[in-house]
Amino acid sequence: MKINITPVAQSKINEVDMKHLTFGDVFSDYMLIMDYKNGQWQAPQIVPYGEINIMPAMCSLHYGQVIFEGVKAFYSKQGKINIFRLPKYHERMNKSCRRLCIPEISYDVFLNSIMELIKLERARVPHQRGYSLYIRPFIFATDNHLGVRVSMTYRFMIILSPVESYYKEGLNPIRLITSGEYVRAVKGGLGAAKTPANYAASLLPADEAQKKGFTQVLWLDAITHKNIEEVGTMNICFVINNELITPPLDGSILEGITRDSVLRLAREWGIKVNERQITIEEMIAASHAGKLEEVFGTGTAAVISPVGEIKHLETSIIVNKGKIGVLSQKFYDEVTAIQYGEKPDKFGWLLTF
Ligand SMILES: Cc1ncc(COP(=O)(O)O)c(C=O)c1O
């Protein structure tokens, strides 16, 4: 696959302080664009990062026919670039495409697009431990038409952003609250797809939680308001009586790649893993009985995010005295050691170049 490259007039690389990065504020010199028309994806192109022309009637602005992904590349101990679990992110991207009636993209095209971009942007992969290059592929519908219907044209893009470690001061436990009124997603809806609508639904409850002094919302299911689903933009795990429990992927939950990696490691380490529904009452009862050992979120941004406190209605519980648990720390250490090439990649999770 030949990708045409339009060179940047002047690289902005030296303007970026790679030692003091935030999340998602600076972008690389180049981006990739590939359009879909006449029933097929056209040739991709790499162009300087910058504004794109869109019309006010572009349907995805109005009806949200959009999907995206979030992948990371790491600078390894060996001085190479490691991309973590790329086929798995690609698989999830196409699954989101199917739910949103967006044409899928082959793994070859996805892989080549990312490889060509990163070859140009090697210097944008930060070298410090904990830092990485965040890769954001996304697809949006581009028909200029105000009737609600499946678009006939699309744009696939990839932008890159060097990002800092999620935790500057180590793995600080977060405080969660359930949302009485609002839900993130409903079974049969869009919850299992990585599409902006789910994030839009989360903004108001997340804002309310933050105003009450909590870090994120602990999402309960939309029908009974009892089953725990996710936390903020992460999957959630509980350690109760030495057993790792996480809600099953039953349609309203995003199929997290970090969740999958943690479950794989847990099984490898001989920890009992149970993917099953868990209600908020069961979790509170386990805490009161002294059996709730650890709670943590899993996601690409933070890897592991320990939970120190949970509030539901009038009840508050403190988890593991508000400190990170032994297992949470072990998962974090293991996954990041693999990502940075400090431990062998025995599951074949890395694409190294
Ligand atoms: C809603 C939601 N759940 C879970 C996750 C965790 O998924 P992953 O581990 O693939 O980043 C994310 C982040 O992508 C998310 O946005």
Ligand as a Chemical Component Dictionary entry (heavy atoms), coordinates in Angstrom:
data_LIG
# 
_chem_comp.id                   LIG 
_chem_comp.type                 NON-POLYMER 
_chem_comp.pdbx_formal_charge   0 
_chem_comp.three_letter_code    LIG 
# 
loop_
_chem_comp_atom.comp_id 
_chem_comp_atom.atom_id 
_chem_comp_atom.alt_atom_id 
_chem_comp_atom.type_symbol 
_chem_comp_atom.charge 
_chem_comp_atom.model_Cartn_x 
_chem_comp_atom.model_Cartn_y 
_chem_comp_atom.model_Cartn_z 
_chem_comp_atom.pdbx_ordinal 
LIG C1 C1 C 0 -16.136 3.641  28.567 1  
LIG C2 C2 C 0 -14.817 2.956  28.624 2  
LIG N1 N1 N 0 -14.719 1.781  29.282 3  
LIG C3 C3 C 0 -13.564 1.109  29.352 4  
LIG C4 C4 C 0 -12.407 1.614  28.777 5  
LIG C5 C5 C 0 -11.132 0.848  28.894 6  
LIG O1 O1 O 0 -10.773 0.288  27.665 7  
LIG P1 P1 P 0 -9.250  0.070  27.286 8  
LIG O2 O2 O 0 -8.649  -0.760 28.365 9  
LIG O3 O3 O 0 -9.288  -0.628 25.974 10 
LIG O4 O4 O 0 -8.640  1.429  27.187 11 
LIG C6 C6 C 0 -12.452 2.844  28.095 12 
LIG C7 C7 C 0 -11.255 3.410  27.464 13 
LIG O5 O5 O 0 -10.997 3.207  26.331 14 
LIG C8 C8 C 0 -13.692 3.528  28.008 15 
LIG O6 O6 O 0 -13.776 4.692  27.355 16 
# 
loop_
_chem_comp_bond.comp_id 
_chem_comp_bond.atom_id_1 
_chem_comp_bond.atom_id_2 
_chem_comp_bond.value_order 
_chem_comp_bond.pdbx_ordinal 
LIG C1 C2 SING 1  
LIG C2 N1 SING 2  
LIG C2 C8 DOUB 3  
LIG N1 C3 DOUB 4  
LIG C3 C4 SING 5  
LIG C4 C5 SING 6  
LIG C4 C6 DOUB 7  
LIG C5 O1 SING 8  
LIG O1 P1 SING 9  
LIG P1 O2 DOUB 10 
LIG P1 O3 SING 11 
LIG P1 O4 SING 12 
LIG C6 C7 SING 13 
LIG C6 C8 SING 14 
LIG C7 O5 DOUB 15 
LIG C8 O6 SING 16 
# 
